[in-house]
Amino acid sequence: MSARSKARKAALDLLYESDIRKTSAEQLLSQRLESLEYLIRDYTREIVAGVAAHKSKIDELIQTYAQGWDFDRMPVIDRNVLRIAIFEILYQADIPTAIAISESLELAKTLSTEDSATYIHGILSTIEKIRDGLVL
């Protein structure tokens, strides 16, 4: 597993925990940084900060394009996999879209339900197609 893949997984863990605890992912990250037992990669920090900074827009896109899924009833893992991927697709120019999508699908296949990768792929494909027309 590459360093960036590990960073994405760590960011997903933080975002998932923040959703479950109903707290800020940035606050959790800060707590982890204060603890000497945690190694936090720079890219993990970048993802958590980026998702937090753009969460409203990212969540709006998920709600708009996750047809047939109630945002609040969507599996927490899936919602956060989507947040990371959409952040990378829209705000990380140095990450190829294909890599962002591929990495998110791998996380979904490993950590979520059988059907998750399919609908996550559908949402991300739509975001990829419309990204140039989005107002960020």
DRENTORKOL-3810 file (N, C-alpha, C; in nm, 4 decimals):
REM DRENTORKOL-3810
@n.u->0.0856; n.v->-0.1178; n.w->0.0000; ca.u->0.0000; ca.v->0.0000; ca.w->0.0000; c.u->0.0898; c.v->0.1236; c.w->0.0000
@n.u->0.0613; n.v->0.2174; n.w->-0.0896; ca.u->0.1428; ca.v->0.3382; ca.w->-0.1017; c.u->0.1205; c.v->0.4314; c.w->0.0174
@n.u->0.2107; n.v->0.5274; n.w->0.0332; ca.u->0.1997; ca.v->0.6246; ca.w->0.1425; c.u->0.0715; c.v->0.7064; c.w->0.1302
@n.u->0.0364; n.v->0.7429; n.w->0.0075; ca.u->-0.0872; ca.v->0.8198; ca.w->-0.0111; c.u->-0.2105; c.v->0.7352; c.w->0.0195
@n.u->-0.2070; n.v->0.6079; n.w->-0.0151; ca.u->-0.3190; ca.v->0.5188; ca.w->0.0174; c.u->-0.3351; c.v->0.5080; c.w->0.1681
@n.u->-0.2235; n.v->0.4956; n.w->0.2388; ca.u->-0.2280; ca.v->0.4905; ca.w->0.3854; c.u->-0.2805; c.v->0.6217; c.w->0.4429
@n.u->-0.2413; n.v->0.7323; n.w->0.3821; ca.u->-0.2884; ca.v->0.8633; ca.w->0.4278; c.u->-0.4392; c.v->0.8768; c.w->0.4066
@n.u->-0.4887; n.v->0.8282; n.w->0.2929; ca.u->-0.6333; ca.v->0.8315; ca.w->0.2671; c.u->-0.7082; c.v->0.7474; c.w->0.3698
@n.u->-0.6558; n.v->0.6289; n.w->0.3983; ca.u->-0.7196; ca.v->0.5406; ca.w->0.4959; c.u->-0.7227; c.v->0.6060; c.w->0.6333
@n.u->-0.6132; n.v->0.6687; n.w->0.6740; ca.u->-0.6079; ca.v->0.7383; ca.w->0.8033; c.u->-0.7061; c.v->0.8552; c.w->0.8061
@n.u->-0.7150; n.v->0.9290; n.w->0.6955; ca.u->-0.8118; ca.v->1.0390; ca.w->0.6872; c.u->-0.9537; c.v->0.9853; c.w->0.6962
@n.u->-0.9796; n.v->0.8742; n.w->0.6284; ca.u->-1.1113; ca.v->0.8119; ca.w->0.6353; c.u->-1.1444; c.v->0.7723; c.w->0.7788
@n.u->-1.0489; n.v->0.7163; n.w->0.8494; ca.u->-1.0706; ca.v->0.6794; ca.w->0.9896; c.u->-1.1101; c.v->0.8009; c.w->1.0732
@n.u->-1.0399; n.v->0.9118; n.w->1.0540; ca.u->-1.0696; ca.v->1.0339; ca.w->1.1292; c.u->-1.2067; c.v->1.0912; c.w->1.0924
@n.u->-1.2365; n.v->1.0942; n.w->0.9628; ca.u->-1.3656; ca.v->1.1473; ca.w->0.9184; c.u->-1.4806; c.v->1.0591; c.w->0.9664
@n.u->-1.4603; n.v->0.9291; n.w->0.9620; ca.u->-1.5612; ca.v->0.8338; ca.w->1.0101; c.u->-1.5865; c.v->0.8562; c.w->1.1596
@n.u->-1.4787; n.v->0.8619; n.w->1.2361; ca.u->-1.4922; ca.v->0.8822; ca.w->1.3805; c.u->-1.5616; c.v->1.0149; c.w->1.4118
@n.u->-1.5286; n.v->1.1182; n.w->1.3366; ca.u->-1.5920; ca.v->1.2483; ca.w->1.3619; c.u->-1.7412; c.v->1.2437; c.w->1.3318
@n.u->-1.7801; n.v->1.1704; n.w->1.2279; ca.u->-1.9229; ca.v->1.1541; ca.w->1.1962; c.u->-1.9951; c.v->1.0795; c.w->1.3074
@n.u->-1.9360; n.v->0.9721; n.w->1.3544; ca.u->-1.9971; ca.v->0.8901; ca.w->1.4587; c.u->-2.0086; c.v->0.9681; c.w->1.5894
@n.u->-1.9029; n.v->1.0401; n.w->1.6240; ca.u->-1.9005; ca.v->1.1160; ca.w->1.7498; c.u->-1.9685; c.v->1.2520; c.w->1.7396
@n.u->-2.0043; n.v->1.2902; n.w->1.6163; ca.u->-2.0636; ca.v->1.4224; ca.w->1.5920; c.u->-1.9710; c.v->1.5343; c.w->1.6423
@n.u->-1.8455; n.v->1.5222; n.w->1.6024; ca.u->-1.7448; ca.v->1.6212; ca.w->1.6401; c.u->-1.6641; c.v->1.6600; c.w->1.5163
@n.u->-1.5759; n.v->1.7526; n.w->1.5308; ca.u->-1.4936; ca.v->1.8010; ca.w->1.4204; c.u->-1.3773; c.v->1.7057; c.w->1.3921
@n.u->-1.3596; n.v->1.6731; n.w->1.2648; ca.u->-1.2456; ca.v->1.5894; ca.w->1.2248; c.u->-1.1147; c.v->1.6625; c.w->1.2523
@n.u->-1.1157; n.v->1.7929; n.w->1.2355; ca.u->-0.9952; ca.v->1.8706; ca.w->1.2633; c.u->-0.9591; c.v->1.8655; c.w->1.4114
@n.u->-1.0601; n.v->1.8660; n.w->1.4971; ca.u->-1.0372; ca.v->1.8562; ca.w->1.6408; c.u->-0.9780; c.v->1.7187; c.w->1.6760
@n.u->-1.0319; n.v->1.6138; n.w->1.6168; ca.u->-0.9773; ca.v->1.4795; ca.w->1.6384; c.u->-0.8329; c.v->1.4715; c.w->1.5903
@n.u->-0.8069; n.v->1.5288; n.w->1.4752; ca.u->-0.6717; ca.v->1.5301; ca.w->1.4204; c.u->-0.5770; c.v->1.6013; c.w->1.5163
@n.u->-0.6194; n.v->1.7132; n.w->1.5682; ca.u->-0.5385; ca.v->1.7896; ca.w->1.6628; c.u->-0.5076; c.v->1.7064; c.w->1.7874
@n.u->-0.6085; n.v->1.6341; n.w->1.8362; ca.u->-0.5857; ca.v->1.5469; ca.w->1.9523; c.u->-0.4840; c.v->1.4389; c.w->1.9201
@n.u->-0.4938; n.v->1.3818; n.w->1.8018; ca.u->-0.4003; ca.v->1.2765; ca.w->1.7621; c.u->-0.2584; c.v->1.3314; c.w->1.7489
@n.u->-0.2476; n.v->1.4538; n.w->1.6978; ca.u->-0.1160; ca.v->1.5146; ca.w->1.6810; c.u->-0.0480; c.v->1.5395; c.w->1.8153
@n.u->-0.1282; n.v->1.5633; n.w->1.9193; ca.u->-0.0730; ca.v->1.5860; ca.w->2.0528; c.u->-0.0244; c.v->1.4565; c.w->2.1167
@n.u->-0.0739; n.v->1.3453; n.w->2.0698; ca.u->-0.0365; ca.v->1.2157; ca.w->2.1243; c.u->0.0861; c.v->1.1619; c.w->2.0512
@n.u->0.1835; n.v->1.1186; n.w->2.1263; ca.u->0.3068; ca.v->1.0695; ca.w->2.0650; c.u->0.2911; c.v->0.9329; c.w->1.9996
@n.u->0.1815; n.v->0.8629; n.w->2.0285; ca.u->0.1658; ca.v->0.7294; ca.w->1.9725; c.u->0.1140; c.v->0.7294; c.w->1.8290
@n.u->0.0723; n.v->0.8426; n.w->1.7780; ca.u->0.0152; ca.v->0.8482; ca.w->1.6435; c.u->0.1100; c.v->0.9145; c.w->1.5454
@n.u->0.1273; n.v->0.8506; n.w->1.4321; ca.u->0.1995; ca.v->0.9097; ca.w->1.3199; c.u->0.0937; c.v->0.9591; c.w->1.2225
@n.u->0.0905; n.v->1.0872; n.w->1.1987; ca.u->-0.0065; ca.v->1.1453; ca.w->1.1057; c.u->0.0701; c.v->1.1974; c.w->0.9848
@n.u->0.0422; n.v->1.1405; n.w->0.8700; ca.u->0.1079; ca.v->1.1834; ca.w->0.7469; c.u->0.0582; c.v->1.3220; c.w->0.7043
@n.u->0.1443; n.v->1.3931; n.w->0.6348; ca.u->0.1074; ca.v->1.5265; ca.w->0.5865; c.u->-0.0158; c.v->1.5200; c.w->0.4970
@n.u->-0.0236; n.v->1.4174; n.w->0.4132; ca.u->-0.1381; ca.v->1.4102; ca.w->0.3222; c.u->-0.2678; c.v->1.3805; c.w->0.3971
@n.u->-0.2604; n.v->1.3087; n.w->0.5084; ca.u->-0.3787; ca.v->1.2876; ca.w->0.5920; c.u->-0.4289; c.v->1.4218; c.w->0.6436
@n.u->-0.3375; n.v->1.5029; n.w->0.6917; ca.u->-0.3735; ca.v->1.6371; ca.w->0.7407; c.u->-0.4369; c.v->1.7203; c.w->0.6297
@n.u->-0.3774; n.v->1.7119; n.w->0.5116; ca.u->-0.4268; ca.v->1.7884; ca.w->0.3969; c.u->-0.5696; c.v->1.7464; c.w->0.3602
@n.u->-0.5961; n.v->1.6163; n.w->0.3611; ca.u->-0.7305; ca.v->1.5671; ca.w->0.3291; c.u->-0.8309; c.v->1.6133; c.w->0.4339
@n.u->-0.7985; n.v->1.5930; n.w->0.5609; ca.u->-0.8921; ca.v->1.6304; ca.w->0.6679; c.u->-0.9212; c.v->1.7802; c.w->0.6635
@n.u->-0.8178; n.v->1.8608; n.w->0.6485; ca.u->-0.8374; ca.v->2.0064; ca.w->0.6415; c.u->-0.9166; c.v->2.0452; c.w->0.5170
@n.u->-0.8858; n.v->1.9820; n.w->0.4045; ca.u->-0.9555; ca.v->2.0143; ca.w->0.2796; c.u->-1.1016; c.v->1.9744; c.w->0.2822
@n.u->-1.1303; n.v->1.8560; n.w->0.3336; ca.u->-1.2700; ca.v->1.8128; ca.w->0.3442; c.u->-1.3449; c.v->1.9065; c.w->0.4388
@n.u->-1.2816; n.v->1.9432; n.w->0.5514; ca.u->-1.3468; ca.v->2.0346; ca.w->0.6456; c.u->-1.3735; c.v->2.1709; c.w->0.5816
@n.u->-1.2774; n.v->2.2207; n.w->0.5075; ca.u->-1.2912; ca.v->2.3527; ca.w->0.4447; c.u->-1.3998; c.v->2.3562; c.w->0.3374
@n.u->-1.4203; n.v->2.2441; n.w->0.2693; ca.u->-1.5146; ca.v->2.2399; ca.w->0.1573; c.u->-1.6340; c.v->2.1480; c.w->0.1838
@n.u->-1.6560; n.v->2.1143; n.w->0.3093; ca.u->-1.7575; ca.v->2.0150; ca.w->0.3446; c.u->-1.8972; c.v->2.0517; c.w->0.2956
@n.u->-1.9348; n.v->2.1762; n.w->0.3060; ca.u->-2.0693; ca.v->2.2165; ca.w->0.2624; c.u->-2.0906; c.v->2.1875; c.w->0.1147
@n.u->-1.9955; n.v->2.2271; n.w->0.0317; ca.u->-2.0063; ca.v->2.2052; ca.w->-0.1127; c.u->-1.9997; c.v->2.0558; c.w->-0.1454
@n.u->-1.9082; n.v->1.9851; n.w->-0.0806; ca.u->-1.8933; ca.v->1.8421; ca.w->-0.1049; c.u->-2.0216; c.v->1.7685; c.w->-0.0675
@n.u->-2.0757; n.v->1.7991; n.w->0.0507; ca.u->-2.1990; ca.v->1.7328; ca.w->0.0951; c.u->-2.3179; c.v->1.7688; c.w->0.0066
@n.u->-2.3205; n.v->1.8913; n.w->-0.0421; ca.u->-2.4267; ca.v->1.9325; ca.w->-0.1350; c.u->-2.4208; c.v->1.8476; c.w->-0.2624
@n.u->-2.3013; n.v->1.8251; n.w->-0.3128; ca.u->-2.2849; ca.v->1.7427; ca.w->-0.4334; c.u->-2.3253; c.v->1.5979; c.w->-0.4081
@n.u->-2.2882; n.v->1.5452; n.w->-0.2929; ca.u->-2.3274; ca.v->1.4076; ca.w->-0.2602; c.u->-2.4791; c.v->1.3978; c.w->-0.2540
@n.u->-2.5427; n.v->1.4913; n.w->-0.1856; ca.u->-2.6887; ca.v->1.4891; ca.w->-0.1731; c.u->-2.7572; c.v->1.5027; c.w->-0.3088
@n.u->-2.6998; n.v->1.5835; n.w->-0.3949; ca.u->-2.7587; ca.v->1.6056; ca.w->-0.5270; c.u->-2.7466; c.v->1.4833; c.w->-0.6170
@n.u->-2.6319; n.v->1.4173; n.w->-0.6152; ca.u->-2.6059; ca.v->1.3113; ca.w->-0.7124; c.u->-2.6177; c.v->1.1690; c.w->-0.6577
@n.u->-2.6442; n.v->1.1542; n.w->-0.5305; ca.u->-2.6663; ca.v->1.0208; ca.w->-0.4726; c.u->-2.8154; c.v->0.9891; c.w->-0.4833
@n.u->-2.8601; n.v->0.9741; n.w->-0.6040; ca.u->-3.0023; ca.v->0.9522; ca.w->-0.6298; c.u->-3.0496; c.v->0.8239; c.w->-0.5620
@n.u->-3.1610; n.v->0.8370; n.w->-0.4929; ca.u->-3.2184; ca.v->0.7220; ca.w->-0.4252; c.u->-3.1582; c.v->0.6962; c.w->-0.2881
@n.u->-3.0626; n.v->0.7789; n.w->-0.2459; ca.u->-3.0009; ca.v->0.7628; ca.w->-0.1151; c.u->-3.0272; c.v->0.8860; c.w->-0.0307
@n.u->-3.0829; n.v->0.8658; n.w->0.0867; ca.u->-3.0984; ca.v->0.9731; ca.w->0.1843; c.u->-2.9608; c.v->0.9944; c.w->0.2475
@n.u->-2.9107; n.v->1.1140; n.w->0.2425; ca.u->-2.7750; ca.v->1.1453; ca.w->0.2892; c.u->-2.7520; c.v->1.0948; c.w->0.4318
@n.u->-2.8469; n.v->1.1181; n.w->0.5193; ca.u->-2.8315; ca.v->1.0789; ca.w->0.6595; c.u->-2.8394; c.v->0.9286; c.w->0.6806
@n.u->-2.8981; n.v->0.8568; n.w->0.5872; ca.u->-2.9085; ca.v->0.7115; ca.w->0.5999; c.u->-2.8018; c.v->0.6377; c.w->0.5206
@n.u->-2.7231; n.v->0.7120; n.w->0.4461; ca.u->-2.6123; ca.v->0.6536; ca.w->0.3704; c.u->-2.5097; c.v->0.5991; c.w->0.4710
@n.u->-2.4504; n.v->0.4838; n.w->0.4439; ca.u->-2.3477; ca.v->0.4334; ca.w->0.5352; c.u->-2.2389; c.v->0.5385; c.w->0.5591
@n.u->-2.1988; n.v->0.5544; n.w->0.6837; ca.u->-2.1018; ca.v->0.6571; ca.w->0.7220; c.u->-1.9699; c.v->0.6383; c.w->0.6463
@n.u->-1.9287; n.v->0.5161; n.w->0.6296; ca.u->-1.8042; ca.v->0.4894; ca.w->0.5541; c.u->-1.8179; c.v->0.5426; c.w->0.4118
@n.u->-1.9293; n.v->0.5120; n.w->0.3477; ca.u->-1.9495; ca.v->0.5536; ca.w->0.2087; c.u->-1.9512; c.v->0.7052; c.w->0.1958
@n.u->-2.0205; n.v->0.7702; n.w->0.2860; ca.u->-2.0283; ca.v->0.9162; ca.w->0.2837; c.u->-1.8883; c.v->0.9773; c.w->0.2930
@n.u->-1.8042; n.v->0.9200; n.w->0.3769; ca.u->-1.6706; ca.v->0.9760; ca.w->0.3951; c.u->-1.5734; c.v->0.9353; c.w->0.2851
@n.u->-1.5917; n.v->0.8194; n.w->0.2271; ca.u->-1.5146; ca.v->0.7823; ca.w->0.1080; c.u->-1.5461; c.v->0.8827; c.w->-0.0032
@n.u->-1.6731; n.v->0.9137; n.w->-0.0200; ca.u->-1.7139; ca.v->1.0118; ca.w->-0.1208; c.u->-1.6556; c.v->1.1497; c.w->-0.0920
@n.u->-1.6557; n.v->1.1903; n.w->0.0329; ca.u->-1.5998; ca.v->1.3219; ca.w->0.0687; c.u->-1.4531; c.v->1.3314; c.w->0.0287
@n.u->-1.3767; n.v->1.2279; n.w->0.0599; ca.u->-1.2340; ca.v->1.2293; ca.w->0.0254; c.u->-1.2156; c.v->1.2342; c.w->-0.1257
@n.u->-1.2857; n.v->1.1485; n.w->-0.1966; ca.u->-1.2700; ca.v->1.1431; ca.w->-0.3427; c.u->-1.3127; c.v->1.2737; c.w->-0.4091
@n.u->-1.4248; n.v->1.3295; n.w->-0.3665; ca.u->-1.4714; ca.v->1.4556; ca.w->-0.4263; c.u->-1.3740; c.v->1.5678; c.w->-0.3949
@n.u->-1.3210; n.v->1.5702; n.w->-0.2736; ca.u->-1.2183; ca.v->1.6694; ca.w->-0.2412; c.u->-1.1005; c.v->1.6568; c.w->-0.3372
@n.u->-1.0532; n.v->1.5347; n.w->-0.3589; ca.u->-0.9387; ca.v->1.5161; ca.w->-0.4475; c.u->-0.9720; c.v->1.5520; c.w->-0.5925
@n.u->-1.0898; n.v->1.5147; n.w->-0.6377; ca.u->-1.1290; ca.v->1.5435; ca.w->-0.7766; c.u->-1.1410; c.v->1.6934; c.w->-0.8009
@n.u->-1.2006; n.v->1.7646; n.w->-0.7071; ca.u->-1.2292; ca.v->1.9066; ca.w->-0.7285; c.u->-1.1193; c.v->2.0016; c.w->-0.6827
@n.u->-1.0447; n.v->1.9645; n.w->-0.5798; ca.u->-0.9545; ca.v->2.0610; ca.w->-0.5176; c.u->-0.8069; c.v->2.0212; c.w->-0.5176
@n.u->-0.7743; n.v->1.9029; n.w->-0.5647; ca.u->-0.6352; ca.v->1.8575; ca.w->-0.5661; c.u->-0.5911; c.v->1.8388; c.w->-0.7111
@n.u->-0.5408; n.v->1.9426; n.w->-0.7702; ca.u->-0.5018; ca.v->1.9390; ca.w->-0.9116; c.u->-0.3901; c.v->1.8386; c.w->-0.9390
@n.u->-0.3092; n.v->1.8074; n.w->-0.8379; ca.u->-0.1971; ca.v->1.7158; ca.w->-0.8591; c.u->-0.2371; c.v->1.5680; c.w->-0.8493
@n.u->-0.3632; n.v->1.5409; n.w->-0.8164; ca.u->-0.4120; ca.v->1.4027; ca.w->-0.8081; c.u->-0.4955; c.v->1.3746; c.w->-0.9328
@n.u->-0.4514; n.v->1.2813; n.w->-1.0162; ca.u->-0.5325; ca.v->1.2459; ca.w->-1.1332; c.u->-0.6696; c.v->1.1919; c.w->-1.0883
@n.u->-0.7733; n.v->1.2320; n.w->-1.1581; ca.u->-0.9092; ca.v->1.1901; ca.w->-1.1233; c.u->-0.9206; c.v->1.0380; c.w->-1.1191
@n.u->-0.8584; n.v->0.9711; n.w->-1.2133; ca.u->-0.8658; ca.v->0.8247; ca.w->-1.2168; c.u->-0.8087; c.v->0.7632; c.w->-1.0893
@n.u->-0.7039; n.v->0.8228; n.w->-1.0359; ca.u->-0.6438; ca.v->0.7732; ca.w->-0.9113; c.u->-0.7390; c.v->0.7976; c.w->-0.7948
@n.u->-0.7968; n.v->0.9164; n.w->-0.7872; ca.u->-0.8904; ca.v->0.9485; ca.w->-0.6793; c.u->-1.0079; c.v->0.8503; c.w->-0.6799
@n.u->-1.0603; n.v->0.8222; n.w->-0.7975; ca.u->-1.1737; ca.v->0.7295; ca.w->-0.8086; c.u->-1.1304; c.v->0.5879; c.w->-0.7743
@n.u->-1.0198; n.v->0.5448; n.w->-0.8294; ca.u->-0.9707; ca.v->0.4096; ca.w->-0.8036; c.u->-0.9441; c.v->0.3858; c.w->-0.6546
@n.u->-0.8804; n.v->0.4807; n.w->-0.5909; ca.u->-0.8503; ca.v->0.4684; ca.w->-0.4476; c.u->-0.9789; c.v->0.4637; c.w->-0.3650
@n.u->-1.0768; n.v->0.5443; n.w->-0.4020; ca.u->-1.2031; ca.v->0.5445; ca.w->-0.3264; c.u->-1.2767; c.v->0.4122; c.w->-0.3435
@n.u->-1.2726; n.v->0.3574; n.w->-0.4630; ca.u->-1.3384; ca.v->0.2285; ca.w->-0.4870; c.u->-1.2703; c.v->0.1169; c.w->-0.4090
@n.u->-1.1400; n.v->0.1232; n.w->-0.3991; ca.u->-1.0667; ca.v->0.0232; ca.w->-0.3216; c.u->-1.1042; c.v->0.0317; c.w->-0.1734
@n.u->-1.1130; n.v->0.1540; n.w->-0.1205; ca.u->-1.1561; ca.v->0.1704; ca.w->0.0189; c.u->-1.2973; c.v->0.1158; c.w->0.0389
@n.u->-1.3857; n.v->0.1468; n.w->-0.0537; ca.u->-1.5247; ca.v->0.1002; ca.w->-0.0426; c.u->-1.5327; c.v->-0.0520; c.w->-0.0486
@n.u->-1.4594; n.v->-0.1126; n.w->-0.1406; ca.u->-1.4611; ca.v->-0.2584; ca.w->-0.1532; c.u->-1.4066; c.v->-0.3253; c.w->-0.0272
@n.u->-1.3066; n.v->-0.2661; n.w->0.0323; ca.u->-1.2425; ca.v->-0.3236; ca.w->0.1498; c.u->-1.3226; c.v->-0.3012; c.w->0.2778
@n.u->-1.3848; n.v->-0.1838; n.w->0.2904; ca.u->-1.4412; ca.v->-0.1449; ca.w->0.4194; c.u->-1.5935; c.v->-0.1352; c.w->0.4257
@n.u->-1.6618; n.v->-0.1443; n.w->0.3119; ca.u->-1.8059; ca.v->-0.1223; ca.w->0.3145; c.u->-1.8814; c.v->-0.2411; c.w->0.2549
@n.u->-2.0027; n.v->-0.2149; n.w->0.2109; ca.u->-2.0894; ca.v->-0.3211; ca.w->0.1605; c.u->-2.0534; c.v->-0.3599; c.w->0.0171
@n.u->-2.1102; n.v->-0.4692; n.w->-0.0281; ca.u->-2.0857; ca.v->-0.5159; ca.w->-0.1653; c.u->-2.1301; c.v->-0.4135; c.w->-0.2691
@n.u->-2.2407; n.v->-0.3464; n.w->-0.2429; ca.u->-2.2979; ca.v->-0.2526; ca.w->-0.3399; c.u->-2.2337; c.v->-0.1138; c.w->-0.3365
@n.u->-2.1574; n.v->-0.0851; n.w->-0.2329; ca.u->-2.1051; ca.v->0.0502; ca.w->-0.2150; c.u->-2.0179; c.v->0.0972; c.w->-0.3306
@n.u->-1.9256; n.v->0.0143; n.w->-0.3740; ca.u->-1.8330; ca.v->0.0560; ca.w->-0.4796; c.u->-1.9076; c.v->0.0949; c.w->-0.6061
@n.u->-2.0167; n.v->0.0246; n.w->-0.6366; ca.u->-2.0924; ca.v->0.0534; ca.w->-0.7585; c.u->-2.1558; c.v->0.1917; c.w->-0.7538
@n.u->-2.2268; n.v->0.2240; n.w->-0.6453; ca.u->-2.2920; ca.v->0.3557; ca.w->-0.6442; c.u->-2.1926; c.v->0.4676; c.w->-0.6183
@n.u->-2.0841; n.v->0.4399; n.w->-0.5448; ca.u->-1.9794; ca.v->0.5410; ca.w->-0.5282; c.u->-1.9173; c.v->0.5728; c.w->-0.6640
@n.u->-1.8923; n.v->0.4709; n.w->-0.7439; ca.u->-1.8371; ca.v->0.4919; ca.w->-0.8774; c.u->-1.9318; c.v->0.5763; c.w->-0.9622
@n.u->-2.0611; n.v->0.5487; n.w->-0.9529; ca.u->-2.1596; ca.v->0.6260; ca.w->-1.0287; c.u->-2.1596; c.v->0.7733; c.w->-0.9910
@n.u->-2.1565; n.v->0.8002; n.w->-0.8616; ca.u->-2.1556; ca.v->0.9395; ca.w->-0.8145; c.u->-2.0282; c.v->1.0094; c.w->-0.8591
@n.u->-1.9149; n.v->0.9436; n.w->-0.8412; ca.u->-1.7869; ca.v->1.0064; ca.w->-0.8766; c.u->-1.7724; c.v->1.0267; c.w->-1.0267
@n.u->-1.8254; n.v->0.9358; n.w->-1.1054; ca.u->-1.8225; ca.v->0.9534; ca.w->-1.2514; c.u->-1.9026; c.v->1.0762; c.w->-1.2925
@n.u->-2.0159; n.v->1.0959; n.w->-1.2274; ca.u->-2.0973; ca.v->1.2142; ca.w->-1.2553; c.u->-2.0229; c.v->1.3412; c.w->-1.2160
@n.u->-1.9616; n.v->1.3415; n.w->-1.0985; ca.u->-1.8853; ca.v->1.4586; ca.w->-1.0515; c.u->-1.7720; c.v->1.4885; c.w->-1.1494
@n.u->-1.7053; n.v->1.3851; n.w->-1.1956; ca.u->-1.5962; ca.v->1.4031; ca.w->-1.2916; c.u->-1.6470; c.v->1.4702; c.w->-1.4197
@n.u->-1.7630; n.v->1.4268; n.w->-1.4677; ca.u->-1.8183; ca.v->1.4817; ca.w->-1.5928; c.u->-1.8587; c.v->1.6279; c.w->-1.5803
@n.u->-1.9103; n.v->1.6660; n.w->-1.4641; ca.u->-1.9628; ca.v->1.8033; ca.w->-1.4488; c.u->-1.8664; c.v->1.8986; c.w->-1.3813
@n.u->-1.7507; n.v->1.8505; n.w->-1.3399; ca.u->-1.6604; ca.v->1.9308; ca.w->-1.2582; c.u->-1.6215; c.v->2.0636; c.w->-1.3223
@n.u->-1.5994; n.v->2.0674; n.w->-1.4520; ca.u->-1.5592; ca.v->2.1922; ca.w->-1.5158; c.u->-1.6692; c.v->2.2990; c.w->-1.5118
@n.u->-1.7940; n.v->2.2556; n.w->-1.4980; ca.u->-1.9045; ca.v->2.3510; ca.w->-1.4923; c.u->-1.9460; c.v->2.3905; c.w->-1.3512
@n.u->-1.8823; n.v->2.3329; n.w->-1.2510; ca.u->-1.9197; ca.v->2.3626; ca.w->-1.1124; c.u->-1.8617; c.v->2.4955; c.w->-1.0661
@n.u->-1.9386; n.v->2.5644; n.w->-0.9859; ca.u->-1.8904; ca.v->2.6857; ca.w->-0.9203; c.u->-1.8406; c.v->2.6446; c.w->-0.7828
@n.u->-1.7114; n.v->2.6603; n.w->-0.7627; ca.u->-1.6522; ca.v->2.6203; ca.w->-0.6357; c.u->-1.6236; c.v->2.7416; c.w->-0.5576
END
